């Protein structure tokens, strides 16, 4: 896999000693990739610190071109627990 694009938005300051909660969710699947959407918030206050997304693209090593998302990967994603 390669990172096709990356977007980060910093929403507020994070400080040394704060505990952060990071959530990452795979979304917007296409034939050859998906977005990994994330958010970070201060655990104690719930204050949003950052959000963004990482565009993941699957690449065939031999041809060095995009290739379809492997069915085994899709099955593993489908088996992940979903939280509210």
C-alpha positions in Angstrom: 0.0 0.0 0.0 1.0 3.6 -0.4 -0.4 6.9 1.0 -2.1 8.6 -1.9 -3.0 11.7 0.1 -3.1 13.0 3.6 -5.2 15.8 5.2 -4.8 17.1 8.8 -6.7 19.8 10.5 -5.5 21.0 13.9 -8.5 22.2 15.9 -6.9 23.1 19.3 -3.7 22.8 21.2 -2.6 19.6 22.9 -0.5 19.8 26.0 2.1 17.6 27.6 0.5 15.3 30.1 -2.9 15.2 28.5 -4.2 11.8 27.5 -5.5 11.7 23.9 -8.1 9.4 22.4 -7.4 8.6 18.8 -10.1 7.0 16.7 -9.5 5.7 13.2 -12.2 4.4 10.8 -11.9 3.0 7.3 -14.3 4.7 4.9 -15.1 5.5 1.3 -13.8 2.3 -0.2 -13.1 2.3 -3.9 -11.8 -0.4 -6.3 -8.2 0.2 -5.4 -8.2 1.9 -2.0 -10.0 3.6 0.9 -9.8 6.5 3.3 -8.6 6.1 6.9 -10.5 8.9 8.7 -9.2 9.9 12.1 -9.9 12.2 15.0 -8.0 13.0 18.2 -9.6 14.5 21.4 -8.5 15.1 25.0 -9.8 12.2 27.0 -10.5 14.2 30.1 -12.4 17.2 28.5 -13.5 15.8 25.1 -11.9 18.8 23.4 -11.2 18.1 19.8 -7.5 18.5 19.0 -7.2 17.2 15.4 -9.0 15.4 12.6 -8.1 14.3 9.1 -7.9 11.4 6.6 -5.3 9.3 5.0 -6.0 8.0 1.4 -4.6 4.5 1.1 -4.0 3.0 -2.4 -3.1 -0.7 -3.0 -0.3 -1.1 -5.5 0.8 -4.2 -7.5 4.5 -4.6 -6.8 5.4 -6.0 -10.2 3.5 -3.5 -12.4 3.8 -0.6 -9.9 0.2 0.4 -10.7 -3.0 0.5 -8.5 -4.6 -2.9 -7.9 -7.9 -3.9 -6.5 -8.3 -4.1 -2.7 -7.6 -7.7 -1.7 -10.7 -9.7 -0.7 -8.8 -10.9 2.4 -8.2 -7.3 3.5 -11.9 -6.5 3.0 -12.9 -9.6 5.1 -10.6 -8.5 8.0 -12.1 -5.0 7.9 -15.6 -6.4 7.9 -14.8 -8.5 11.0 -13.6 -5.5 13.1 -15.9 -4.6 16.0 -17.9 -1.5 15.3 -18.4 1.0 18.2 -21.0 3.7 18.4 
